[in-house]
Amino acid sequence: MVGAASVIVDDAGRVLVVKHGYGELNWELPGGGGEAGESAEETARREALEEVGIQLDVERLVGVYWEPPDAHHFVFRARARGAPRVADPAEIDELGWFSPNALPRPISDFTIRRITDALGDGPPRVWTIGPRLWLR
């Protein structure tokens, strides 16, 4: 599986996260699985439009996260064009802009790591991640 997500940052340095209406009912980055013939960046753009109703200005690739045994997660840093809104109420319950130091709960350590990496100045890298830890 190939997925893509975006760390969408505003001028105040806040990050846009969405609350899932399924599973752990967790806060997460806008993103999801790729479709046939779609690049990782196209996936990130489509998912942002489907979930929060915005176009993206993609600033850079943050990295690729390998989640054994079969998932690659591409992460991009981006800016929103327009005001985000819940565009897919079947999947997303709510959204919000949060300071990276005051992210809502529940959230996974993987989501926090991708945000931290996107806000840093390092070059894109490839990482292997372990099982997710939930912060409640």
N, C-alpha and C positions, 0 to 999 in steps of 0.2 A: 504494500500500500504506500502511496505517496500522498502526503497532505501538505497544506501550506496555511500559515497564519500570519497575521500582521500585528506588530506592536505599533499602534497608531498613537502618535504623540501630538499634543496641542502646544500652543505658544507658551503656556505656563509650565510645561514639563510634565503634565498629567498624561496618564495612559487610559485609553478606552478599553474597558472590559465588559463582557456580556455575561448574564446569568442564564445558564441552561435551565430549561423547563423539564429536563429528564435526567436520569442517572443520579449522580451525586448532588444535583441541583447546585452545581458549583459555578464560580466565576471563572471565565476563560477568555482567551484572546479570540477575536473574530477569525474564523478559519474553518477548514474542513478538508475532506478528501477530494483528490483530483478526479477529473473525468477523462475518458479516453481521448487522446490527442491534445491534451491541454498541458501547457507548461506549468511549473510551480508558481511562477508569477501570475499567470492567468488564473490559476486556482485561487490565489490570495485575493485578487481583484474581484473575481466572481463571488466568492464567499462574503467579502465585505459588502458588496452590493445586495446580495440576498439576505444577509443577516441584519445589517444596520443601514441599508439604503444609501450608501455613499460610494462615490468614486475615490480612488486612492492616487496620491502622488507618492510612488515608491521611491524612497531615498537610497536604500541599499539592502543587499542580502546580509543578514546577520549571521546565518549559519545553517547547517544541516544537522539534524539530531537523529541518530540511528537508534531506534527502539527495537531491540531484538524481540522476536525473531524475524519480523517482516515489515517494519514501518519506518519510513524516512519522513521526517517533518522538516520542511523548509520554512524559515522564518525571515520576514522582511520588516524593516523599519519604514514607516510611512506616515503621511499626513492625510487628513481627511479633506475632501472637497465637498463642502456642505455640512449641514448639521445632521449627526447621526440620529436614528430613531429605530425602534424595534420594527423591523420590516418582515420578520418571520415569527409571529407569535406562537406558532406550533413548536418552535425550537428554542426561542429566546424569550425569557420572562421580562427582563429589564436590562438596562445598560447604564453605564455611568463613567465619568471621568474621575480618576483617582490618582493621588500622589503615589509614586512608587513606594513611599515609606508608609502608606496607609491603605493598602489594598484590602478589599472586602474578603470575608470568609463565607463559606469554605472555598479554598483555592489550593491548587496543587503546587508542590515545590517545583515541578517542571514549568508551570506557568510563570512563577516568580523568576526562575532562572532565565527564561527566554526574555523577559522584560529587562532584567539586569544586563544581560548580554547586549540587547538592542540599545540600551542607554549608554553603554560603554563605547570606547573609541577603537576597540580592537578590530582586526581584519576578520572577514568571514572565516569560520572554521567548521570542521566536522567533529561532532562529539558523539559518544555512546552514552545513553542514559539508562538508568536502572528503573525499577518499579517506582511508581509515583507515591509520594507521601502526601496525605491530605492534612492541611492546616485548617483547623476549625475554630 
